[in-house]
């Protein structure tokens, strides 16, 4: 029996047609963020790393839903440009820029101090900011810059704002991680830049594993409260609106808006 006989076999043809039908039925159409009618009027949200990529997309979506959005950015120039763009696109004037360098614990403390002084409530915290692929660099606090930015800074920021979020319940914390956390290892000497291999995303993978572990532990401690803690995988986002960007927002909308 030749290949043509196999391909033209009625059983093969019917099976192929059924498989194609099942696959087509399982396909999801392009997600439209405007199709979700949930509003965030009266809610305050902080998004770290909000001047680009996923963070910018999240902030833009929250602004369209009427939230008071605080862009937590390291660069004043890029943050200001994003602030103006979001205000122009959404018509929401309640968008604000607050500077923070997550690699500096002093900067995180100054940021949270100002937030606690200025904000009466905080309903959504999205820990999005992160870096990858940097060479070895130790911060003035004595930590590897990638660990400080990706894990220690967000960890401190979250805990310093936790009481405010509890008072604002229902509130939600969302941590962006990466599927690459499965390649990470737990070694606390890594925090200080020791026993690390600075190649490609090796260090990044370790930091993302710590994100997952601490998110799960905080979720356990908050169990039974009105403050869920969630983690999602970081995915690629195109600089212009595209499917990857929308998938990110769809995932976040499921976690934040429901």
Secondary structure, 3 states (H helix, E strand, C coil): CCHHHHHCCHHHHHHHHHHHHHHHHHCCCCCCHHHCCCCCCCCEEEEECCCCHHHHHHHHHHHHCCCEEEEEECCHHHHHHHHHHHHHHHCCCCEEEEECCCCCHHHHHHHHHHHHHHCCCCCEEEECCCCCCCCCCECCCCCEHHHHHHHHHHHHHHHHHHHHHHHCCCEEEEEEECHHHHHCCCCHHHHHCCCCCCCCCHHHHHHHHHHHHHHHHHHHHCCCCCEEEEEEECCCCCCCCCHHHHHHHHHHHHHHCC
